[in-house]
Amino acid sequence: MAEIKFTHKVSKGTRFNQIYIPLGMKGKFDVGDVVEVILLEKKSGLAYSPEFKKQIKKLNPFKEELIKNIFSLLGKFKGIERIFIVGSFLTQGNEYNDIDIILVADKDIESEVNNLLIDKFELKFHVISISQKNFEKLIKSCPLTRGMLYFFVSNKEFILLKKREIDKKHIKFLLMMPEDLLSVKLKPRVFYDSLRRLITIERFLEERSLNPLGIEEEIKKLIGDKSAINIKTNEEMGEILLKKIRKVIKSKLEKINKELKN
């Protein structure tokens, strides 16, 4: 970044461009003195989740610049209240399939925004649009939404409150796909996502961490590192692994349903 600096007189008053002197340096500067101001670090305009700051800490320059450009482009849309970048783009280095975006907007603009982003950046995006009313509900009661927002970068400051609500009907809805997999064979990636879903729901009910990285480690412990990587990347799985995964799914479903009855 090129050096940015300017000179200005020290003054009293409430003007926007007033130069403030630290209290500890009172006496070293007087009203009317001319000082030089140098920009050392430009504010990024990106708001990170508290857990991102603790565990991921910082994005590489390419990703950070791309997110800034996405926010700048989408900032021209009327009706978008808030933008979140979530998912593997933030946590997996270069091993991500697409860029997951949650929009809090007053109308459904998923397709329009997705097409615009693809045309502009020539990358794959997965855009979810949620109304403000539904967003406020989901951040309290949806394990998957809370899990997605464990790590995020937003265009505005946001704190995910610890308070949660158990919506049994909603959780039952989320269990439908894993239940179907007990009798229907779909792509391996669907089984991986269902395992991740079940662990997220289980942890939500038990008030444990919804850290996506921790959930991925739990999947590896349940079915083995190599098997977890294979189904995550949609590689074909044999009958032995299929039976093993279905056994885990069945066990998790039984435990979650028992929790919901209590």
N, C-alpha and C positions, 0 to 999 in steps of 0.2 A: 504494500500500500504506500503510495506517495505521501510524503510528509505534509500534513495539513496543519497550518498554524495561523494565528492572527494576533494583532496587538489591540489592547483596549485599556481605557482608563478605569481605575478602581473608583467606584461610586457608591453612593447611598441611595436607597429607594427601592421600588418594587418593579422596576422595568424588567422585561423578559430577558434582555441581554446583559443583565447586571453580572459583574464578576464578584463571586463570593470568596472571601479570605477566611481560612480556618481560624477558629478562635485562638488556638495556640500560637498563631503567628501575628496576633494583634500587636501593633507597635512597630512591626517591621515594614508594614505597608500603610500608607496614608491615602485618603481620598485625593484623587488627582494624579496618583502615581500611574505610570504606563507599564503594563505587564504584557508578557507574551504567553499565549495559550497554544499548546501543541496537543493534537489529537493522538493519543497513545493506542487506543483500542476502540474500534467502532462497535456500537451495540448491534448484536446480530439480528434482533427482531424475532428470534425463535424462542419459544417457551418449552422447556423440557420438563417431563414428569420428574418428581423427586427421586424415584427409583432409577430412572435413566441417569441422572446426575451422579448417583452413588455407584452404579454398577457398570454402565457403558461409558459414562463420563463425557465422551466427545465423539462426534462423527468425523469422518475424513472430509477434507475440503470439497471433494466432488459431490458427496451426498448433501453436505450442508448448503452448497451453492444451488444444487438442484431443488432442494426444499424451498429455499428462498424464492426461486423463480416460479415454483408451483404456487406458493402463497401470493406472489405478486400477480400472477395470471388470474387466479381464482378470486382475488380481491376485487376484481372488476364486476363480478356477478352480484346482482342485487338479490338479497334474501338469504345469503350465506352468513349465518351467525358466527360459526366457528369451524375451523379446519384442523383435523388431526391426521398426522402420518403415524401409522402403527405397523406392527408385524415384523417379518423377517428382514425387511429392508434396513431396519434399525439395528438388528441384533446379529445378523449372519454374515457380515463382511460382504463378499461378492456372491455368496450362495443364496440368492433370492430369485424367485420366479417372477414376481411382480411387485408393485408398490401399492400397499393397502392404504386407502384414504377414507376417513369417516367425515362426512359433512353434516353439520347441524344446520338445516336449512328449512325455510318455510314452504318449500315445494319440492317435488321429486325431480331432481335434475341429474340423476346418476348417469344416464346414457349421454346426455348433452356434455357433461363435464368429462366423462371418460373419453369420448370421441375427440374432444378438444385437446386433452392432455396427450393422447396418442399422436395426433397430428403435429402437435408442438414439439414434443420431446422424443418421439419415436421409441417409446418404451411401453411395457405392459403395465396397466393399472387395474386395480380392483376398487371400485368406488361404491361406498354405501352412503345413502342419504337418509337422515333421520330428522323428524320434526323436533323442535325444542321440547314439546310436551312429552313425546315418546322418549327422548334422550334423558330427560330428568327422571323418568320412570325406570329406564333400563340401567342407568348407572347405580341404582339402588338394588334392583332385583334380578338382573341378568348376569349370571356367572361369566358368560362368554364376553359380554361387553366390558365388564370390570377387568377380565383377563387381558383383553386387547389394549385397555388403557393403562396397564401396568407400566409399560414403556410407551411413551409417545413424544412427538414433537408437534406443538400447536402454534397457531398464529396468535394465540392469546393465552395469558396465564390461566391455568386450571388446576385445581386440587381435587382429586377423587376422595370424597369423604369416606371414612371407615364404616359409617352407619350403613347397614344393609337390610333388605326386607326379603323374606322367603315367599316367593310366589310359586306355590306348588303347581298350579296349572301351567305356568310358563315352563317350569323345569320338566314337567311331564312331556310337554311339546318338544323340548330339546332332546329328550331321551328316545324319540321315535326312530331316528336314523340308526343309532346303535342297536336298538331292539330289532330292526329289520335285518341287520347284518348277521343275526344269529341263524337266519334261514336263507338269506339271499347273498350271493357272492358278487361283489362289485369290484372296482379297481382297488389295488392295494392302498393307494393314497387315501381312499375313503375310510378304510379301516384305521389308518394312522390318525386321521382327523377325528374319528369317533373315539379312539383311545384318549386323545388329547381333550376332547370334549368331556368325557366321563371323569377324568382326573380333575379337570377344572371345576366341574359341578360338585364332585366329592369334597374338594378343598374348600369351596365356597360354603358348603353346608357345615363343614367342620371349623370354619373361620381360620383357615390356614392360608399361607401365601399363594397368590395366583401368578407367581413369577413364571412366565413362559419357558424360560431356560431351565428352571427347576422341574417343570412338568415334562419337558423333553428328556431330562435325565431319568425321571421316573419311568417313562416308557421304555428306555433302554434297559433299566433294571428288570422290568417285567418280562420283556421278550428277547432281550439280548441286543447289544450294540449293533451288530451287523444286520440283524433282522429289522431293527428300527430304521436304520439308514435305508435299507432296501425298499421297505414299504413307503417310506417318506418320499423316495424318488420314483415311486410307482413301478418298481421292478416286479416281475412276476413272482408269486409266492406259491410254494407247494402245499399239499394237503396237511402235512404235519404242522407247519407254521400257522396255517389257517385255523386248525383245531385249537392250537395254543392261544391264538389271539381271541377266538370266540370264547374260550374258557375264561380269559381275563375279562372280556366284555360282560359275560354273564355274571361273574363275581361282582364286578363294579355295579351293575344294574341292581342286583339283589341288595347290595349295601346301601345304595342311594335310595331305593324304594323303601327300605327299612327306616332310613333317616327321615323320609318324608311322612311316614306314618306316626312317628313320635311327636 
